[in-house]
Amino acid sequence: MDEQVEWTFPSSPSAAAGLPETRALKDVIDTVRPDLMCSLHNSEFGGVHYFITHDRPGLAEALASLSDCTGVPLQLASGDLELPDIGRSAPGVFLWPSLESVPQDVLAGDEATMNVSSLHYAARCDTFSLVV
């Protein structure tokens, strides 16, 4: 995890990010304070799935229906996709938990050294995030 750009954000805005790529993305988030952040990932298993930071009317259903258009199957079970006990909004669409609801044993370190996800970091700007 210490080599994952999207998982090496500092839990405190004043703390330094470790990886150069994370520092660059952190600086962009701090400067732009985006309303929307989309992150694209690859997958070695199953089908497509989405993470959203907030449930918006009709969004989860629209994302789930994209599978019909693309022919890529939906990954229906959250399993251990990223974090334990992720909620589901629609088939293949999962609600990203707030930082406060993530079990502390998942996030190692104290507040000064703990790494969090880019979604958790951007949430302090009230950014809506979507991960595909």
Backbone bond lengths (Angstrom), bond angles and torsions (degrees), N, CA, C in turn:
res aa  C-N    CA-C-N  psi(-1)  N-CA   C-N-CA  omega(-1)  CA-C   N-CA-C  phi
1 M - - - 1.454 - - 1.534 111.79 -
2 D 1.325 117.68 -25.37 1.459 119.49 -177.35 1.530 112.71 -73.47
3 E 1.327 117.26 -1.47 1.467 121.70 176.83 1.527 111.86 -114.61
4 Q 1.329 116.94 9.95 1.466 121.85 179.93 1.524 109.63 -95.55
5 V 1.326 115.77 114.49 1.462 120.48 -177.42 1.521 111.46 -53.56
6 E 1.329 117.27 -43.80 1.463 120.89 -175.49 1.531 113.38 -78.70
7 W 1.331 117.85 -3.69 1.466 121.03 -179.48 1.528 112.40 -122.93
8 T 1.325 117.66 19.35 1.465 119.30 178.93 1.527 111.31 -122.84
9 F 1.324 115.30 34.74 1.459 120.30 174.41 1.522 109.12 -83.39
10 P 1.318 117.26 141.53 1.464 119.28 178.13 1.524 110.27 -72.19
11 S 1.313 116.06 144.72 1.471 119.17 179.08 1.519 111.68 -71.58
12 S 1.306 117.19 -22.31 1.460 122.18 178.16 1.529 108.94 -108.47
13 P 1.344 118.77 131.55 1.469 120.62 -179.00 1.527 113.38 -58.78
14 S 1.320 117.71 -26.14 1.462 120.06 -178.34 1.527 112.79 -84.10
15 A 1.329 117.45 -13.44 1.465 120.56 179.95 1.527 110.13 -79.54
16 A 1.315 115.58 154.67 1.462 120.77 -178.96 1.526 110.63 -84.91
17 A 1.317 115.68 142.29 1.464 121.34 173.07 1.523 107.76 -82.38
18 G 1.316 116.39 147.53 1.448 120.71 -174.98 1.518 115.21 -79.08
19 L 1.316 118.34 -54.77 1.455 121.72 -175.31 1.526 111.25 -78.37
20 P 1.331 118.00 144.49 1.470 119.94 178.07 1.530 112.28 -58.05
21 E 1.335 117.14 -39.05 1.461 120.76 179.65 1.526 111.01 -65.19
22 T 1.328 116.25 -39.11 1.464 120.75 178.21 1.522 109.98 -67.32
23 R 1.324 117.28 -42.09 1.474 120.28 177.99 1.532 110.06 -59.34
24 A 1.330 116.93 -42.21 1.470 120.33 179.87 1.521 111.05 -63.38
25 L 1.333 117.04 -46.19 1.462 120.84 179.63 1.523 111.07 -66.56
26 K 1.322 117.69 -38.78 1.469 122.35 176.90 1.528 110.19 -60.35
27 D 1.335 116.80 -44.25 1.462 120.63 179.41 1.524 111.52 -62.88
28 V 1.325 117.18 -39.52 1.464 120.73 177.61 1.526 110.19 -63.80
29 I 1.329 117.21 -46.63 1.473 120.63 179.45 1.523 110.34 -61.06
30 D 1.337 117.04 -43.96 1.470 120.97 -179.65 1.524 111.88 -64.18
31 T 1.330 116.79 -36.11 1.460 121.17 -177.26 1.522 111.96 -80.64
32 V 1.325 116.93 -48.72 1.465 121.47 -174.29 1.526 112.27 -81.54
33 R 1.345 116.63 -34.35 1.464 121.98 -175.10 1.541 109.23 50.41
34 P 1.336 116.34 63.23 1.468 120.76 -170.37 1.527 113.83 -66.00
35 D 1.318 114.97 149.42 1.458 120.89 172.07 1.530 109.98 -76.92
36 L 1.341 115.98 -32.24 1.453 122.42 -177.04 1.519 109.76 -134.37
37 M 1.315 116.38 134.95 1.458 121.80 173.76 1.525 107.74 -130.81
38 C 1.326 116.05 124.57 1.464 121.84 177.69 1.515 108.41 -115.10
39 S 1.293 115.12 135.46 1.450 121.00 -179.14 1.515 108.08 -126.53
40 L 1.317 116.24 131.37 1.459 121.37 -179.89 1.524 108.91 -105.24
41 H 1.303 115.99 135.76 1.462 121.20 -179.86 1.516 109.44 -130.12
42 N 1.305 114.74 159.97 1.459 118.89 171.43 1.521 107.95 -99.85
43 S 1.304 115.35 173.98 1.455 119.33 -178.63 1.513 109.19 -147.10
44 E 1.299 115.26 142.10 1.457 120.66 178.28 1.515 111.79 -100.78
45 F 1.305 117.59 6.81 1.455 120.12 -174.51 1.519 110.68 -148.83
46 G 1.323 115.51 160.77 1.459 122.86 168.74 1.511 114.32 53.39
47 G 1.310 115.06 -142.00 1.454 121.97 -176.83 1.508 111.42 -121.62
48 V 1.319 114.41 -161.49 1.463 120.58 -178.85 1.532 109.77 -77.56
49 H 1.314 114.76 145.44 1.463 120.47 171.96 1.522 107.64 -147.34
50 Y 1.309 115.58 161.96 1.454 122.45 -175.63 1.521 109.05 -129.52
51 F 1.326 114.96 146.30 1.455 121.29 169.01 1.520 106.87 -116.99
52 I 1.322 116.88 133.93 1.456 121.95 174.00 1.519 108.33 -126.32
53 T 1.325 116.00 147.10 1.462 118.98 -177.74 1.517 113.00 -88.10
54 H 1.320 117.17 -18.00 1.465 121.36 176.62 1.520 107.69 -142.93
55 D 1.301 116.00 145.43 1.460 120.29 176.24 1.529 107.77 -83.72
56 R 1.311 117.20 122.62 1.460 122.84 178.61 1.518 108.34 -115.00
57 P 1.331 119.15 142.13 1.462 121.10 -177.56 1.530 112.39 -53.62
58 G 1.326 115.71 124.34 1.448 122.45 175.71 1.527 116.13 80.61
59 L 1.320 118.08 -14.39 1.462 120.29 -175.45 1.527 112.25 -66.85
60 A 1.318 117.48 -49.25 1.465 120.36 -176.97 1.526 110.90 -60.40
61 E 1.300 117.15 -42.24 1.457 120.90 179.62 1.533 110.85 -65.53
62 A 1.328 116.84 -40.49 1.468 120.60 178.86 1.526 110.68 -64.50
63 L 1.329 117.31 -42.43 1.467 120.27 178.28 1.523 110.82 -64.08
64 A 1.322 116.56 -44.34 1.468 120.29 -179.66 1.522 111.21 -61.73
65 S 1.317 117.27 -34.40 1.469 120.14 -177.93 1.528 112.72 -74.76
66 L 1.323 118.93 -14.41 1.463 120.97 178.60 1.522 111.86 -61.80
67 S 1.312 116.45 -26.17 1.458 120.58 178.59 1.528 110.99 -60.49
68 D 1.312 117.08 -36.53 1.465 121.03 178.69 1.532 110.81 -63.95
69 C 1.319 116.70 -35.65 1.473 121.06 -178.66 1.520 112.61 -76.64
70 T 1.320 116.87 -34.24 1.463 120.57 -173.51 1.517 113.45 -95.99
71 G 1.331 116.82 -21.33 1.452 120.38 -176.13 1.516 113.53 79.75
72 V 1.327 117.61 1.96 1.461 121.30 176.78 1.527 107.22 -86.70
73 P 1.330 118.30 124.09 1.462 119.63 -177.18 1.524 111.85 -67.38
74 L 1.312 114.67 154.31 1.462 120.96 176.16 1.523 110.55 -81.71
75 Q 1.304 116.33 141.28 1.462 122.65 169.08 1.527 105.03 -83.49
76 L 1.314 117.47 106.35 1.459 120.73 -170.15 1.520 114.62 -85.45
77 A 1.311 118.23 -30.04 1.463 120.83 -178.01 1.519 109.61 -98.77
78 S 1.328 116.28 137.76 1.462 118.95 179.55 1.520 110.88 -71.35
79 G 1.324 117.15 -35.81 1.462 120.06 -179.90 1.509 110.68 46.96
80 D 1.291 116.63 -133.42 1.462 121.63 176.38 1.522 109.71 -109.30
81 L 1.325 117.32 48.41 1.459 120.76 -176.45 1.530 111.26 -55.73
82 E 1.282 118.82 -50.44 1.460 122.93 179.57 1.526 110.94 -142.99
83 L 1.313 116.03 -50.09 1.458 122.08 -177.48 1.521 108.84 -133.20
84 P 1.319 117.04 151.39 1.465 118.73 178.06 1.534 111.81 -70.66
85 D 1.319 115.08 151.26 1.469 122.06 173.00 1.525 114.04 59.31
86 I 1.321 116.70 42.13 1.459 120.42 176.05 1.522 108.41 -77.45
87 G 1.323 116.43 134.03 1.451 121.22 179.06 1.516 111.77 -75.62
88 R 1.310 116.63 157.80 1.449 122.07 -179.63 1.518 109.88 -114.29
89 S 1.335 116.54 132.51 1.451 121.86 178.34 1.524 111.76 -97.96
90 A 1.329 116.54 -33.18 1.471 124.03 177.67 1.521 105.84 -159.32
91 P 1.327 118.02 168.98 1.464 118.50 177.64 1.537 111.46 -54.64
92 G 1.325 116.75 121.81 1.453 121.99 179.65 1.514 115.53 79.00
93 V 1.329 117.74 1.75 1.465 122.05 -179.38 1.530 108.17 -120.48
94 F 1.326 114.75 119.17 1.457 121.14 -173.10 1.518 110.97 -117.97
95 L 1.331 115.21 144.18 1.464 121.69 179.49 1.521 109.63 -88.14
96 W 1.319 115.89 119.37 1.455 121.43 178.62 1.527 108.76 -69.18
97 P 1.321 118.28 125.42 1.462 119.93 -177.20 1.528 112.18 -72.34
98 S 1.307 115.89 149.89 1.458 119.98 175.23 1.527 108.47 -65.84
99 L 1.305 116.17 158.68 1.465 120.87 179.84 1.525 110.94 -59.57
100 E 1.316 116.28 -35.58 1.463 120.68 -178.69 1.529 112.37 -66.88
101 S 1.327 116.77 -25.58 1.466 119.38 -177.24 1.528 113.58 -93.75
102 V 1.336 117.53 -4.20 1.465 120.81 179.00 1.526 108.67 -78.48
103 P 1.330 117.90 130.12 1.471 119.40 178.05 1.528 110.77 -57.04
104 Q 1.315 116.43 132.36 1.457 120.93 -175.22 1.529 113.30 -62.74
105 D 1.328 117.32 -24.77 1.463 117.91 179.01 1.534 111.63 -71.63
106 V 1.330 117.10 -16.01 1.459 121.20 176.54 1.532 109.92 -77.63
107 L 1.321 116.02 -35.44 1.459 122.01 -179.24 1.521 108.83 -101.61
108 A 1.310 116.61 98.44 1.466 121.38 -175.92 1.524 110.68 -75.15
109 G 1.311 115.54 148.89 1.458 122.09 175.73 1.510 112.12 99.92
110 D 1.334 114.66 169.44 1.459 119.18 176.95 1.528 108.72 -90.53
111 E 1.309 117.64 -179.20 1.462 120.80 -173.77 1.525 112.15 -60.39
112 A 1.318 117.91 -31.18 1.456 120.71 -178.88 1.526 112.69 -74.69
113 T 1.333 117.84 -26.93 1.464 120.06 -174.47 1.521 113.25 -118.41
114 M 1.311 118.36 -7.80 1.458 121.74 -175.17 1.526 111.11 -68.73
115 N 1.326 116.30 135.59 1.457 121.65 174.54 1.520 109.55 -93.36
116 V 1.329 115.39 140.70 1.457 121.68 177.19 1.528 107.90 -128.19
117 S 1.320 116.13 172.95 1.460 120.70 -179.16 1.529 110.60 -79.14
118 S 1.326 115.45 161.85 1.467 120.70 175.23 1.527 110.35 -61.03
119 L 1.334 117.23 -33.35 1.456 120.55 178.78 1.515 111.26 -65.50
120 H 1.338 116.38 -42.12 1.463 119.75 177.51 1.525 110.67 -65.72
121 Y 1.319 116.64 -40.43 1.463 120.15 -179.54 1.529 110.40 -64.66
122 A 1.331 117.70 -46.08 1.460 121.63 -178.30 1.531 111.97 -68.97
123 A 1.325 117.89 -23.42 1.470 121.03 -178.87 1.522 111.76 -61.00
124 R 1.322 117.41 -26.48 1.468 118.77 179.36 1.524 111.78 -67.02
125 C 1.357 116.80 -16.63 1.470 122.53 174.84 1.525 110.68 -95.86
126 D 1.311 116.94 7.15 1.455 123.63 -175.37 1.533 111.49 61.47
127 T 1.335 115.41 36.98 1.458 122.53 179.27 1.524 110.06 -80.74
128 F 1.311 116.20 133.08 1.453 121.16 170.85 1.518 106.74 -84.17
129 S 1.325 117.65 127.18 1.462 120.90 -178.15 1.526 111.01 -119.88
130 L 1.330 112.97 144.22 1.457 122.54 177.14 1.515 107.25 -131.20
131 V 1.320 116.44 127.36 1.456 121.59 174.43 1.516 107.71 -114.49
132 V 1.329 116.69 128.51 1.455 122.47 178.43 1.518 107.73 -105.58
